[in-house]
C-alpha cells in the first residue's frame, strides 16, 4: 500500500529536514535546561560556550543523533548501572544485517528497553536501530516530546474513546507498516500496554490485532524479544503501587510518579541484563491454523509469541531464590549459594526500606517483590 509521510504527521518521529529546528527548540527550552542540570550539571556550560551546537554539526538524521548523542549516554548507563548487557541474536537470519524487524518484547523499563537494544544492534553490525512506540501519557512536557521524536519515537495515544481508539490504532498500524517496508526501519513495541508489574509477561492480543490492521503481518518480520534483568530498580515502586491499589482501588499514578519511575529505571542498579531474540514469527506462522476465527487465531499467535519470549529468559540466582522463598522450600538450591541468598535478602530489605507509604504492609510488599522475580522462572519452566 502506498503512503505519504504527511499522513502520519501527528504521530511520527522527525524527518531529517526537521532535525536542526527540533534541536534548536530543545536546547532553548528552559524546562529542558533545568531538568538536564539535575541529570548532567556540566550541560549548561556546554550550551553557553556553543560546544553542544558544534557537536550537532553533521547530524542529519535521527540515526545520526542516536549515534552521536545517545549511544555514549547509553554505554555510560550500561557501565555505571549494570553488570553488563549481553545480546543473543543467533536465531535471526545469518548474514542478513540489512534485514528489518519488528521486535515485540516484554517490557522492563520505560526508557531503556529500546535504548539498550539500539546499542546492541549497532554493536552487532546491524545497519540501523529501532523506531519505538511511546505512550503520550509520558510526553508530559514539550521537551520530552521533542527529544523522543529526535530519538526515533512515534506516539501511541492513550485514554481514548472506543471510536478514537479504532482510528488511532489504524493510523499507528499503517505507520508501522510504512516504517518497515518503505523507510526500512526496525520497530520496537511492547507486547502489552504498560509494564507487567508482577513480571508475568503476556502478549495482549490487541497489540497483534493492531499490527495486522495496516497490512500483512508477514511483511513486519516480527521477532519475539526477551529482556531479562537480574535486578529491577523499580521493583519496590511496583510493589508500592500494588499496595496502593489494594488499599484504594481508585488509586492512579501521578505525573511525578511516572517521572520517578523513569529516573529510577535509568539510574538504578540492574545487575546483569540480557536481550534474547526468539525465532522470527515468519518461520512458524504457517504452522498456525489461519482458517480459525480471527479472535482464536490472534489468541493462538499471542500464546506462541509468549512461549518464545518465556523460553528466552536469562535466569539468575535471585529468580530461583524467590521461588523457593515463596514456597518455603529449598528445591532449587543447586542454582544458588548461601552467599547468593544473603545478598538477595539484603537487597530485598533495602528495597522495601525505600517504601514510605502510610500503613506500609511489609509481608505483602515482600511477597509482591518475590513474585516479580519468581514469575520469569515459572514461565520459563512452563515454556519448555
N, C-alpha and C positions, 0 to 999 in steps of 0.2 A: 504494500500500500504506500502511496506517495504522500509525504507530509512536508509541510513548510514549517521551519523552526519557529516562525511567528505564532503558530497555533499554540505553542507551549510557553509563551512569554510569562504567564502568571505563575509557572512552577519551575521553569528550567534553570540550570546554572548559567553563569555568564558565558557569553561567546567571547572569542579572542579580542574582538574590536571594542569590547566593553570593559576590559580588564584595567586599563590605565585610569579611567574615570572612577571605577569602583575603588581602586587603591587610594586615589587622592581623597575620595569621600571617607574612606575608612580611617586613614591616618589623621584626618581633620576632625573626626568625631570626638567630642570632649569625653563622652562616657567611655569610649574605647580606650582613650588615653588614661583615664582614671583606673579602669579595670586592669590594663596592662601594667600600670605602675605597681600594682599589688603583686602581679604574677612575675614581672620582669622589671625591677627597679631601674635597670640600665637603659630601658627602651626610650624614655623621654629625651635622654641625651642624644640618642641616635636620630630622633626626629628633629631636634634643634640643629644639629650640625649637618643635616642632609644626608647622613650615611644610609638611612633606610631607603630614601629615594634613589640613591646611587645603586644600592643593592637590587632595586627593582628593574634597573636597566636590563634589557634583553629578555624580560619576562613578557611573553606574547600570549600565552595560553594558560588555562587553569593547571595543566600538567606542569608547565614551566614553574608556576607559582608553588606547586606542591614540592617539586624537586629543590627549588631554591630556598624556600622558607620553611615548609612543613616537615620535610624529611629530616633535617638536622634536629628539629624540635622533638620529633617522634623518636629518633635514635637516642636523644638525651633521656627521654622518659623511659625507654627500654633499659638503658644503662643504670639510671638512677633509681627506678621504682619497680624493676622486675629482676628476677634472677635468670633472665634470658628469654627470648621469644623465638620459637622454632616453627618450621613450616614443612608439613608433609604434603607434597603435591604429586606423588608417584602415580596416582590414578588418573591424572589429567593426561590428555593425548601427548605422547612423547614427540619432541621435535616440532611442536606447533606453538611456539611462543607468541605468534601473531594472532592466534585464535582468541575470540572474545567470549566471555562467560557471564552468566547471571548467577552470582553467588547468593544462595538462600541459606542463612545461617541462624543458629541460636544467638541470643542477644545477651551480652555480658556488660557492656559499657556503652553509654550514650555516645561518647566521642571517639573512643579508642578502637572499637570493633573494626571500623573501616580504615582508621588511620594506620593501625598495625598492619592490616592486610595490604595497604598501599605500598608500604616499605618492603614487606616480604615479597610481593610480586616483582617490584623493580629489582631487588637483590637477586631474585631467582631468574632474572633475564627476560621477564615478560615486558612487552613494549609499552604498556600503559597501566594506570591504576584503576580505581573504580569510581563511578558516579554512585552517589548514595541517596536514599530517601530519608529525609529528616522531618519529624513532625513539626507543624507550625506552632505547636504549644511551647516548643523550646526556643522559637525565634522571637524572644520577648523584647529585644532591643534592635533598632535598625542596624547597629554594627555587627550583631551576631548574624543577621540575615545576609549582610554583605560578605562577611568573612566566609560563611559556609558556601555561598554561591561562587565565590572565588575558588573554593576548595572542592568544586565538582559536586555540589549537593543540589538535589531537586526537592521541592517542597511537597510533603504529604499533609493534606488538610485534615484537621481533627474537629470533633464536635459538630458535625453537620447533620442536617435533617436527612431522612431517607432519600428524598429526591436529589438533594445536593450531593449526597454520598455517591449515588449512582453516576452522576455526571463527573464528579471528581475522580472516581475510580477509573472510568473510561479514559479520561484525559491522561491520568498517570500511566495507565497501561499502554496507551498509544505512544506516550513519550518514551517509555522503557523500550518498546519495540523499535522505535525510531533511533534511540541512542545506540542500541546494539547493532542494528542492521545497516543504518545509514552513517552515523557518526563513528561507528566502530569503537565503541566504548564498552568496558566491562561495567556491570552493575553489582552493587551490594544491597541487599534488602533483608531485613529481619524476618524470621519465619512467623512472627506474630507482632501485634501492636504492643509495644512496651516490653520490658524485660520480664521473664518468668521469675517472680520474686522468690519462689522456692526451688529454682533451678530444675524444675520438671519441664524440660524443653519440649514443646509440642507445636507442630506446624498448624496454623489456622488455615482451614480450607478457604476462607475468604481471601487470603493473600494469593493463593494459587488461582482462584477464580478471577481475581483482579488481573493477574498476569496474562490470563487467557483471553481477556476481553478485547485486547488490541491486536490480536493476531495469533498465529500458531505457536503453541508452547515450544515446539521443537526449535524454532528459529532463535529462541532466547538462550539455548545451550545452558540449561540450568545445572548448577553444581551444588549439591548439599555440602555445607561447610560447618565444621565443628570447632568452636572456640572453647578452650579449656584453660581456666585459671586455677592455680594452686590455691591462692587466697583471693577472695573478692573483697576489696577495700570498702565496698558499700554494703557488706553483709549485715552490719549492725543497723544501718539505716532501713534496710528492707525488713529486718526483724521488728524494728521500732514501728514501722508502718503497719505490719501485721497486728501489733497490739493496739495501735490507734484505731484501726478499722474494726477490731474486735470490740473495743470499748465504746466506739462511736461509729456505727455503720455508715453515717453520712460524712465521715472524715474525707477530706480531699487535700492533696499536697498543694502547697503554695508555690508561687514563682521562685521564692527564695529556696524552698526545698529542692526544686529542680536544679537551681544553680549550685547548691551544696552538693547534690549528687554528682554533677558534672565535675566540680572541683576535686572532690574526694576520689572519684573514679580515676581521674587523671593522675593525681599526685599521691594516691595511697599505694601501699606496698601490695604487690600482686604475686610475689613468688615466681614460680615458673609459669610460662604461658606457651600454649601450643595451638597452632592452627592446622586442621586436617581437612583436606579435600576428599570428599567421598566420590563414589563412582558417578560420573555425569548422568543425568536423567535420560538423555537421548540413547544411552547404551542399554537401558532396560525398559524404556517407555512402552515398547511394543509388547512386553510381557503382560501389561495390564489390559483388561477387557474393555475396549473402547465402546462396546455396544451397551455398556451399563448406563442407567440413567445418570445424568450429569452429577447430581449430588453424590451418588455412590462412587462414581469414577474419581471425583476430587477427594473424597474420603480415603479411597484406596491409595491415591497418589500421595496424600499427606502422610499416611501411615508408612509408606515405603521411604519417603524422604526422612521421616523421623528415625526409621531404622538405620539409614545411612548416617545420620547425624549422631545417633547414640553409639553406633559402632566405632565412631571416630574419637570418642572421648580419650584424652590422656588422663590416666588416673594417678593420683598422688596418695601418700600415706594418710593425709587428712580425710580423704574420701572413705577409706576403709575404717579408720578410727571412728569417724562419725557414725557409720552404720553400726559398728559394734557398741558404741556408747548408747545409741538409741535403743538397741535391742537388749542391752545388758548382758552381752556375750563377748567372747574373745575368739570367735570362729575365724576371723580374718587376720589373726595376729602374725601370720607369716609375711604379711605385706607391710609391716611397720615394726619399729623397735621401741623399747622403753623410752629412749630419748625423743623419738618422734611424738609419742603420747604426751610427754612432759612439755614439749614445745607447743603442741597444738592446744593443750589445756591452758597454757599461759596466754597464748594468742586469744583463745576464746574468752577468757576472763577479761583481758584487756579490751576487747571489742564491746563486750556487754557493759563494761565500766563507762564507755563513752555515751551510753544512753541515759538521758537525764529527764525523761518524761515523768509527769505525775503518776503515781500508782504503778511504778515500774514492777513488772512481773518477771522476775529473773528466771524461774523454771520454764515459763512459757517462751521467753526470748531465747534461752539456751536451746530448747527443743527446736525452735524455728531455724536457728543458725545451723544446728547439726543436720536438720533435714535438707537444708540447701546443699550441704557438702555430701550427703549420702545419696541424694537422688541421681546424680550422674552415674554413680556405681550401680544402683538398682537398674537404671535404664540401659546401661552398657551390658549388664548380665542378661537382661531380657532380650536384647537385640542379637545376642549370639545364638 
